Amino acid sequence: AGQDEEEEDDDEGSDFDELQVDFDFVNPKEADFHGIKLFLKNLLDGAEWDSSGVADLILEQAGQVGSVIKVVDEDEDLYGVVSALSF
């Protein structure tokens, strides 16, 4: 009886469906410019700064430092940016 109760609790407590997603860390490329810019713009909540210039800096370093995070087998949506910049 104890095992049946546990199984019922598991079924009842599930308000969300599980979604499996594999992420890929890849070198940024020119096609990622707008996604990087949007990501950076949202990062500082609309504060005035040159997000286009920073996106360009990230792209200039592509292959040396930094990655963009995307869903495996999808090349459009950007889910994150990892980079280090030297000014």
N, C-alpha and C positions, 0 to 999 in steps of 0.2 A: 504494500500500500504506500510506503514511503517514496518509492521511485515514481509511482504514478502521480503523486502530489507534486513532486519536483518538476516533472514534465509539464503538468498543467500550469505551474507558476511560470515556467519559461515561455509558454505559448501566450499567456495572458499579459506578461510584462513587455511584449514586443510591440511598441507603437511605431517603430521605424523598420523599414526594409534595409538590409545590409547591402552596401554597394562596394564592390571591390574595384579599386583603381590602382593602376601601376603608373608611377611617375618616372620621368626620364630627365636627367640632368644633361643638357647639351650645350655646345658652344653657341653663343648668340650669333645671329646673322642679320643682314640688312632687313630682311622681311619681318624681323622682330622689333624694329624701331618703334612703331606705334604702340605695341603692347608694352614695351619697356617704358616709354614715355608716360603712358596712362598709369602704369603701376607706380612710377615715381611721383606723378602728380597726386595720386590718391594717398600716397605715403605721408605727405605733409599737410594733408587736409586743405588744399587750396592756397597754401602760403605762396607768396611771390618768390619764385626762383626759376632758374633756367633748366627745366626738366629736359628740353630738347638737347641742350648742350651736354648734360650728364648722360643722356641716352647715347649720344654720339661718342662720348668718351668710353662708355662700356663697349660699344661696337668696335671701336678702334683697337681695343685690347683683346678682341675675340681670338681664341686659340691660345692665348697666353695666360689669361686669368679671367675667371668669371664663368658663370653658367646661367642659363635660363631653365626654368622648370616647367615641363609640359607633360600632358598625358601621353603615354606610350601609344604610338600609331596615330596620333593626331598632331598636326604640325601648326595649327592656327592659334589656339588659346594659350595664353601665358598664365601660369599659376604662381610664379615667383622669380626673383632675380637674386643671384648671389654674385657679388663682385667686390673688388677693392680698388680704390682710385687714389692716384697720387697727383696732386695739383702742383 
